[in-house]
Amino acid sequence: MNDYEFHMMQLADSFFPSGTFGLSGGLESFVKSGRVKNRAQVIRLVRQQLKFQLLPCDCAVLSVAMNAARLGDFDRIVEVDNRYYSMKLVREVRTASTRTGKQLLHSLADMKNGTVAKKFRTAIAKGKIPGTYPVCLAIAAYSFRIPKVSAVRMMLYSYCVSIVGSAIRLGVISHIEGQKILTELAQDVNSRPSREPSEIWQLNPLAEILQMQHEQDEFRMFIT
């Protein structure tokens, strides 16, 4: 096993204290609205989110941030962090991203020391940058020398597990169905984009509208 593989599994594990366990990625809103009721609809939602949000936005940001960390280009990291934050129109989503990002870096401080991570944590503490999850994950992956391809797959896998786990807790699917879904999504996770991102974009208006409604719900199981 390569040294980075252990840390890749460590960061992707729901046991890691980043707070992602409390996120549903918008699934709770879809379930409450009656748009997701079974295994097939869960898979369809995940694939839509991968295609229109995770791959062109979150993973692209992670890729850019990892490149910048490797080059020691701190200004570029700050730029992409602010850009990602500004693209998240839903307050609840922005808050969740920065909360999990900061928690990830806080944990990283006790696990691994590095110039980029230390500088980024300082900037966050001073309120100069938001510290979003994809950028903080990129810094963590760089700190553990996790290859970019593996880091992208790690992010996609973690997202899929978060959605599937939420679907189980919401009573939409069983645990066995959840494992079937993850098996079906393996190809989606492994077939990452072959080129570097030339632009960062996302297109998920329905998910954003439902998440805005989720912010106003009195009773919620998940943060998002």
KOLMI-357399 format. One record per residue (C-alpha): x, z, y; residue number from 0; residue in three letters. Coordinates in pm, whole numbers, plus 50000, padded with zeros to 5 digits. Each point is the difference from the previous one (the first is absolute). Last residue first. Example, Ala and Ser with C-alpha at 12.3 -4.5 7.8 and 13.67 -1.06 7.14 Angstrom:
2
<pt c1="51367" c3="50714" c2="49894" i="1" aa="SER"/>
<pt c1="49863" c3="50066" c2="49656" i="0" aa="ALA"/>
***
This chain:
224
<pt c1="47165" c3="50434" c2="52075" i="223" aa="THR"/>
<pt c1="50052" c3="50379" c2="49989" i="222" aa="ILE"/>
<pt c1="49815" c3="50028" c2="49670" i="221" aa="PHE"/>
<pt c1="49702" c3="50197" c2="49863" i="220" aa="MET"/>
<pt c1="49795" c3="49966" c2="50316" i="219" aa="ARG"/>
<pt c1="49692" c3="50181" c2="50128" i="218" aa="PHE"/>
<pt c1="49906" c3="49972" c2="50366" i="217" aa="GLU"/>
<pt c1="50068" c3="49628" c2="50018" i="216" aa="ASP"/>
<pt c1="50112" c3="49881" c2="50342" i="215" aa="GLN"/>
<pt c1="50348" c3="49886" c2="49898" i="214" aa="GLU"/>
<pt c1="49847" c3="49823" c2="49699" i="213" aa="HIS"/>
<pt c1="49807" c3="49776" c2="50239" i="212" aa="GLN"/>
<pt c1="50329" c3="49883" c2="50147" i="211" aa="MET"/>
<pt c1="50124" c3="49950" c2="49644" i="210" aa="GLN"/>
<pt c1="49700" c3="49777" c2="49928" i="209" aa="LEU"/>
<pt c1="50077" c3="49785" c2="50305" i="208" aa="ILE"/>
<pt c1="50370" c3="49981" c2="49907" i="207" aa="GLU"/>
<pt c1="49925" c3="49899" c2="49641" i="206" aa="ALA"/>
<pt c1="49765" c3="49728" c2="50122" i="205" aa="LEU"/>
<pt c1="50256" c3="49869" c2="50252" i="204" aa="PRO"/>
<pt c1="50291" c3="49966" c2="49751" i="203" aa="ASN"/>
<pt c1="50240" c3="49737" c2="50131" i="202" aa="LEU"/>
<pt c1="50363" c3="50102" c2="50030" i="201" aa="GLN"/>
<pt c1="50313" c3="49856" c2="50162" i="200" aa="TRP"/>
<pt c1="50377" c3="50026" c2="50014" i="199" aa="ILE"/>
<pt c1="50201" c3="49682" c2="50054" i="198" aa="GLU"/>
<pt c1="50289" c3="49808" c2="49846" i="197" aa="SER"/>
<pt c1="49995" c3="50224" c2="49695" i="196" aa="PRO"/>
<pt c1="50302" c3="49942" c2="49770" i="195" aa="GLU"/>
<pt c1="49922" c3="49765" c2="49717" i="194" aa="ARG"/>
<pt c1="49916" c3="50046" c2="49631" i="193" aa="SER"/>
<pt c1="49682" c3="50199" c2="50064" i="192" aa="PRO"/>
<pt c1="49946" c3="50261" c2="49722" i="191" aa="ARG"/>
<pt c1="49867" c3="49898" c2="49660" i="190" aa="SER"/>
<pt c1="50063" c3="50338" c2="49835" i="189" aa="ASN"/>
<pt c1="49714" c3="50184" c2="50169" i="188" aa="VAL"/>
<pt c1="49739" c3="49732" c2="49938" i="187" aa="ASP"/>
<pt c1="50128" c3="49958" c2="49645" i="186" aa="GLN"/>
<pt c1="49957" c3="50370" c2="49930" i="185" aa="ALA"/>
<pt c1="49646" c3="50004" c2="50142" i="184" aa="LEU"/>
<pt c1="49835" c3="49944" c2="49661" i="183" aa="GLU"/>
<pt c1="50195" c3="50291" c2="49852" i="182" aa="THR"/>
<pt c1="49904" c3="50220" c2="50295" i="181" aa="LEU"/>
<pt c1="49634" c3="49912" c2="49945" i="180" aa="ILE"/>
<pt c1="50019" c3="50081" c2="49630" i="179" aa="LYS"/>
<pt c1="50158" c3="50335" c2="50084" i="178" aa="GLN"/>
<pt c1="49710" c3="50079" c2="50234" i="177" aa="GLY"/>
<pt c1="49749" c3="49894" c2="49737" i="176" aa="GLU"/>
<pt c1="50151" c3="50263" c2="49772" i="175" aa="ILE"/>
<pt c1="49972" c3="50263" c2="50272" i="174" aa="HIS"/>
<pt c1="49635" c3="49913" c2="50058" i="173" aa="SER"/>
<pt c1="49859" c3="49797" c2="50289" i="172" aa="ILE"/>
<pt c1="49776" c3="50049" c2="50306" i="171" aa="VAL"/>
<pt c1="49994" c3="50380" c2="49980" i="170" aa="GLY"/>
<pt c1="50153" c3="50057" c2="50343" i="169" aa="LEU"/>
<pt c1="50296" c3="50175" c2="49835" i="168" aa="ARG"/>
<pt c1="50059" c3="49694" c2="49779" i="167" aa="ILE"/>
<pt c1="49971" c3="49756" c2="50290" i="166" aa="ALA"/>
<pt c1="50244" c3="50212" c2="50201" i="165" aa="SER"/>
<pt c1="50255" c3="49984" c2="49719" i="164" aa="GLY"/>
<pt c1="49959" c3="49622" c2="49986" i="163" aa="VAL"/>
<pt c1="50050" c3="49966" c2="50374" i="162" aa="ILE"/>
<pt c1="50305" c3="50228" c2="50010" i="161" aa="SER"/>
<pt c1="50147" c3="49840" c2="49687" i="160" aa="VAL"/>
<pt c1="49968" c3="49655" c2="50158" i="159" aa="CYS"/>
<pt c1="50165" c3="50121" c2="50322" i="158" aa="TYR"/>
<pt c1="50287" c3="50162" c2="49812" i="157" aa="SER"/>
<pt c1="50054" c3="49680" c2="49802" i="156" aa="TYR"/>
<pt c1="50010" c3="49789" c2="50315" i="155" aa="LEU"/>
<pt c1="50248" c3="50234" c2="50167" i="154" aa="MET"/>
<pt c1="50224" c3="50013" c2="49694" i="153" aa="MET"/>
<pt c1="49984" c3="49623" c2="49966" i="152" aa="ARG"/>
<pt c1="50125" c3="49964" c2="50354" i="151" aa="VAL"/>
<pt c1="50276" c3="50256" c2="49941" i="150" aa="ALA"/>
<pt c1="50105" c3="49825" c2="49679" i="149" aa="SER"/>
<pt c1="50043" c3="49668" c2="50179" i="148" aa="VAL"/>
<pt c1="50180" c3="50178" c2="50285" i="147" aa="LYS"/>
<pt c1="50258" c3="50153" c2="49770" i="146" aa="PRO"/>
<pt c1="50000" c3="50383" c2="49988" i="145" aa="ILE"/>
<pt c1="50321" c3="50130" c2="50153" i="144" aa="ARG"/>
<pt c1="49862" c3="50356" c2="50017" i="143" aa="PHE"/>
<pt c1="50028" c3="50010" c2="50380" i="142" aa="SER"/>
<pt c1="49865" c3="49645" c2="50024" i="141" aa="TYR"/>
<pt c1="49691" c3="50097" c2="49802" i="140" aa="ALA"/>
<pt c1="49949" c3="50305" c2="50223" i="139" aa="ALA"/>
<pt c1="50041" c3="49790" c2="50316" i="138" aa="ILE"/>
<pt c1="49754" c3="49743" c2="49867" i="137" aa="ALA"/>
<pt c1="49756" c3="50277" c2="49910" i="136" aa="LEU"/>
<pt c1="50022" c3="50126" c2="50357" i="135" aa="CYS"/>
<pt c1="49927" c3="49649" c2="50128" i="134" aa="VAL"/>
<pt c1="49705" c3="49950" c2="49765" i="133" aa="PRO"/>
<pt c1="49863" c3="50350" c2="50080" i="132" aa="TYR"/>
<pt c1="49999" c3="49985" c2="50378" i="131" aa="THR"/>
<pt c1="50234" c3="50212" c2="50214" i="130" aa="GLY"/>
<pt c1="49820" c3="50002" c2="50336" i="129" aa="PRO"/>
<pt c1="50301" c3="49944" c2="50231" i="128" aa="ILE"/>
<pt c1="50136" c3="50181" c2="50306" i="127" aa="LYS"/>
<pt c1="49819" c3="50326" c2="49930" i="126" aa="GLY"/>
<pt c1="50320" c3="50208" c2="50003" i="125" aa="LYS"/>
<pt c1="49948" c3="50094" c2="49634" i="124" aa="ALA"/>
<pt c1="49953" c3="49633" c2="49913" i="123" aa="ILE"/>
<pt c1="50329" c3="49903" c2="50169" i="122" aa="ALA"/>
<pt c1="50181" c3="50283" c2="49818" i="121" aa="THR"/>
<pt c1="49856" c3="49892" c2="49666" i="120" aa="ARG"/>
<pt c1="50118" c3="49643" c2="50065" i="119" aa="PHE"/>
<pt c1="50355" c3="50111" c2="50082" i="118" aa="LYS"/>
<pt c1="50019" c3="50216" c2="49688" i="117" aa="LYS"/>
<pt c1="49865" c3="49725" c2="49777" i="116" aa="ALA"/>
<pt c1="50241" c3="49742" c2="50144" i="115" aa="VAL"/>
<pt c1="50303" c3="50230" c2="49970" i="114" aa="THR"/>
<pt c1="49930" c3="50118" c2="49648" i="113" aa="GLY"/>
<pt c1="49939" c3="50320" c2="49809" i="112" aa="ASN"/>
<pt c1="49808" c3="50006" c2="49674" i="111" aa="LYS"/>
<pt c1="49762" c3="50242" c2="49835" i="110" aa="MET"/>
<pt c1="49921" c3="50268" c2="50255" i="109" aa="ASP"/>
<pt c1="49968" c3="49749" c2="50286" i="108" aa="ALA"/>
<pt c1="49806" c3="49766" c2="49771" i="107" aa="LEU"/>
<pt c1="49716" c3="50250" c2="49981" i="106" aa="SER"/>
<pt c1="49965" c3="49998" c2="50378" i="105" aa="HIS"/>
<pt c1="50031" c3="49620" c2="49995" i="104" aa="LEU"/>
<pt c1="49707" c3="49973" c2="49758" i="103" aa="LEU"/>
<pt c1="49797" c3="50252" c2="50198" i="102" aa="GLN"/>
<pt c1="50057" c3="49798" c2="50316" i="101" aa="LYS"/>
<pt c1="49881" c3="49682" c2="49831" i="100" aa="GLY"/>
<pt c1="49700" c3="50169" c2="49840" i="99" aa="THR"/>
<pt c1="49882" c3="50132" c2="50337" i="98" aa="ARG"/>
<pt c1="50086" c3="49679" c2="50182" i="97" aa="THR"/>
<pt c1="49798" c3="49785" c2="49762" i="96" aa="SER"/>
<pt c1="49709" c3="50244" c2="49979" i="95" aa="ALA"/>
<pt c1="49972" c3="50018" c2="50378" i="94" aa="THR"/>
<pt c1="50004" c3="49623" c2="50038" i="93" aa="ARG"/>
<pt c1="49737" c3="49963" c2="49727" i="92" aa="VAL"/>
<pt c1="49769" c3="50259" c2="50157" i="91" aa="GLU"/>
<pt c1="50039" c3="49837" c2="50340" i="90" aa="ARG"/>
<pt c1="49887" c3="49661" c2="49867" i="89" aa="VAL"/>
<pt c1="50159" c3="49710" c2="50187" i="88" aa="LEU"/>
<pt c1="50325" c3="50001" c2="49806" i="87" aa="LYS"/>
<pt c1="50196" c3="49716" c2="50157" i="86" aa="MET"/>
<pt c1="50152" c3="50226" c2="50269" i="85" aa="SER"/>
<pt c1="50159" c3="50222" c2="49734" i="84" aa="TYR"/>
<pt c1="50157" c3="49699" c2="49827" i="83" aa="TYR"/>
<pt c1="50147" c3="49879" c2="50327" i="82" aa="ARG"/>
<pt c1="50137" c3="50341" c2="50091" i="81" aa="ASN"/>
<pt c1="50180" c3="50028" c2="49666" i="80" aa="ASP"/>
<pt c1="50120" c3="49638" c2="50023" i="79" aa="VAL"/>
<pt c1="50160" c3="50065" c2="50338" i="78" aa="GLU"/>
<pt c1="50155" c3="50334" c2="49904" i="77" aa="VAL"/>
<pt c1="50162" c3="49843" c2="49694" i="76" aa="ILE"/>
<pt c1="50126" c3="49712" c2="50212" i="75" aa="ARG"/>
<pt c1="50153" c3="50243" c2="50250" i="74" aa="ASP"/>
<pt c1="50176" c3="50181" c2="49714" i="73" aa="PHE"/>
<pt c1="50191" c3="49691" c2="49892" i="72" aa="ASP"/>
<pt c1="50245" c3="50160" c2="49753" i="71" aa="GLY"/>
<pt c1="50015" c3="49673" c2="49810" i="70" aa="LEU"/>
<pt c1="49869" c3="50156" c2="49676" i="69" aa="ARG"/>
<pt c1="49741" c3="50195" c2="50197" i="68" aa="ALA"/>
<pt c1="49884" c3="49679" c2="50171" i="67" aa="ALA"/>
<pt c1="49956" c3="49819" c2="49669" i="66" aa="ASN"/>
<pt c1="49811" c3="50299" c2="49860" i="65" aa="MET"/>
<pt c1="49774" c3="50007" c2="50306" i="64" aa="ALA"/>
<pt c1="49922" c3="49628" c2="49971" i="63" aa="VAL"/>
<pt c1="49911" c3="50035" c2="49632" i="62" aa="SER"/>
<pt c1="49786" c3="50309" c2="50054" i="61" aa="LEU"/>
<pt c1="49815" c3="49823" c2="50281" i="60" aa="VAL"/>
<pt c1="49936" c3="49700" c2="49774" i="59" aa="ALA"/>
<pt c1="49879" c3="50235" c2="49727" i="58" aa="CYS"/>
<pt c1="49750" c3="50166" c2="50234" i="57" aa="ASP"/>
<pt c1="49885" c3="49681" c2="50174" i="56" aa="CYS"/>
<pt c1="49984" c3="49673" c2="49806" i="55" aa="PRO"/>
<pt c1="50014" c3="50160" c2="49654" i="54" aa="LEU"/>
<pt c1="49794" c3="50315" c2="50056" i="53" aa="LEU"/>
<pt c1="49727" c3="49863" c2="50227" i="52" aa="GLN"/>
<pt c1="49835" c3="49669" c2="49911" i="51" aa="PHE"/>
<pt c1="50125" c3="49932" c2="49649" i="50" aa="LYS"/>
<pt c1="50050" c3="50356" c2="49881" i="49" aa="LEU"/>
<pt c1="49671" c3="50111" c2="50155" i="48" aa="GLN"/>
<pt c1="49814" c3="49713" c2="49835" i="47" aa="GLN"/>
<pt c1="50162" c3="50079" c2="49667" i="46" aa="ARG"/>
<pt c1="49906" c3="50367" c2="50025" i="45" aa="VAL"/>
<pt c1="49640" c3="49917" c2="50092" i="44" aa="LEU"/>
<pt c1="49963" c3="49754" c2="49711" i="43" aa="ARG"/>
<pt c1="50142" c3="50250" c2="49753" i="42" aa="ILE"/>
<pt c1="49759" c3="50270" c2="50118" i="41" aa="VAL"/>
<pt c1="49711" c3="49754" c2="49980" i="40" aa="GLN"/>
<pt c1="50082" c3="49916" c2="49638" i="39" aa="ALA"/>
<pt c1="50025" c3="50368" c2="49909" i="38" aa="ARG"/>
<pt c1="49659" c3="50097" c2="50137" i="37" aa="ASN"/>
<pt c1="49794" c3="50101" c2="50304" i="36" aa="LYS"/>
<pt c1="50178" c3="49871" c2="50309" i="35" aa="VAL"/>
<pt c1="49784" c3="49863" c2="50282" i="34" aa="ARG"/>
<pt c1="49750" c3="50286" c2="49993" i="33" aa="GLY"/>
<pt c1="50083" c3="50115" c2="50353" i="32" aa="SER"/>
<pt c1="50123" c3="50335" c2="49867" i="31" aa="LYS"/>
<pt c1="50228" c3="49822" c2="49752" i="30" aa="VAL"/>
<pt c1="50149" c3="49772" c2="50264" i="29" aa="PHE"/>
<pt c1="50063" c3="50293" c2="50235" i="28" aa="SER"/>
<pt c1="50166" c3="50200" c2="49723" i="27" aa="GLU"/>
<pt c1="50219" c3="49700" c2="49919" i="26" aa="LEU"/>
<pt c1="50155" c3="49983" c2="50347" i="25" aa="GLY"/>
<pt c1="50353" c3="50055" c2="49876" i="24" aa="GLY"/>
<pt c1="49884" c3="50308" c2="49809" i="23" aa="SER"/>
<pt c1="50251" c3="50242" c2="50148" i="22" aa="LEU"/>
<pt c1="50043" c3="50366" c2="49903" i="21" aa="GLY"/>
<pt c1="50265" c3="49930" c2="49737" i="20" aa="PHE"/>
<pt c1="50205" c3="49825" c2="50272" i="19" aa="THR"/>
<pt c1="50102" c3="50342" c2="50131" i="18" aa="GLY"/>
<pt c1="50376" c3="49942" c2="49989" i="17" aa="SER"/>
<pt c1="50071" c3="50278" c2="49750" i="16" aa="PRO"/>
<pt c1="50122" c3="49790" c2="49703" i="15" aa="PHE"/>
<pt c1="49774" c3="50085" c2="49704" i="14" aa="PHE"/>
<pt c1="49817" c3="49670" c2="50056" i="13" aa="SER"/>
<pt c1="50318" c3="49837" c2="49870" i="12" aa="ASP"/>
<pt c1="50126" c3="49695" c2="50187" i="11" aa="ALA"/>
<pt c1="50281" c3="50188" c2="50176" i="10" aa="LEU"/>
<pt c1="50126" c3="50156" c2="49676" i="9" aa="GLN"/>
<pt c1="49967" c3="49675" c2="49807" i="8" aa="MET"/>
<pt c1="50220" c3="49824" c2="50256" i="7" aa="MET"/>
<pt c1="50234" c3="50301" c2="49996" i="6" aa="HIS"/>
<pt c1="50050" c3="49966" c2="49625" i="5" aa="PHE"/>
<pt c1="50047" c3="49624" c2="50029" i="4" aa="GLU"/>
<pt c1="50266" c3="50031" c2="50272" i="3" aa="TYR"/>
<pt c1="50268" c3="50131" c2="49762" i="2" aa="ASP"/>
<pt c1="49962" c3="49703" c2="49767" i="1" aa="ASN"/>
<pt c1="49868" c3="50087" c2="49653" i="0" aa="MET"/>
***
